[in-house]
């Protein structure tokens, strides 16, 4: 998935947010691989999900955000 504001392939926080909220299956596979390989990506996921879920009325894609929040907690716990 190409984030509309980015012209590179780096997974910035904005790109991670776009993938979580609007990405498809292939995008999620890419994000999953990146999260396993890079603790910085795990941090992006954690911060995005935690912040968005604090305001559930304004959060778009609650199930997606909740899934990724729990997923990154699980992989972080298994590594450390």
N, C-alpha and C positions, 0 to 999 in steps of 0.2 A: 504494500500500500504506500503510495506516495502522499505524504502530507502536503497539503496545498500550499503551505508557507515555507517549505523546505526544498532545496534543490540538491541535496546530498543524501547519502545513504546512512548517515549516522543516526543512532537511536537517541535523540535528544529527549528531554522530558515532554516536549510538545508532540513529538512523533510517537512516543510511548502512549501518551494520552489518546491520541487519535487511533492508534491500533486497538487499544482496549475498548474504546467506546464505539468505533465504527469499522474496525477491521474484520476481515473474514478469517476462515480457517487457516489459510496459508500464512497470513499475517501473524496469527497467534502462534503458529509453529515457529516462525522466525523469532518472535518475542520470547518464547519458551527457551529456545536454544541460547539466545543472548543472555537471558536471566541466569541460566545454569553456568554460563561461562564468565559472567562479569558481575561482581557485586555492586558496581555502580548502577547497572540496569535494575538490579533488585531494589536498590534505593529509590530509583525513579518510580518504579511500580508502587512501592510501599507509600511514598509520599503522595502520589497522585490519588491512590485509592483511599488512604486515610483521610485526606482533606475532603475529597468528594463525598465520602460516606458520613462525614460530620453533619452535612446538610442534605438529608435524603430527599427533601422536597425539591431541591434544585438539582439533584444528581440525575444525570441522564445515564441510563444503562446500569441500574442498581445491581442486577444479577451479574453482569460482566465485572463490575468493580469488586463486588463481593468475592467472586470466584478468584480473581487475580490477587486480591488481598490475602486470602487464605492460602493460595498456592505459593506466593512468595514467602509467607511465614513458614510454610512447611519445608521448602527447599533451604531456607536460611537456617532452620533448626537442624536439618540433617547434615549441613556442612560444618556448623560450629558445634 
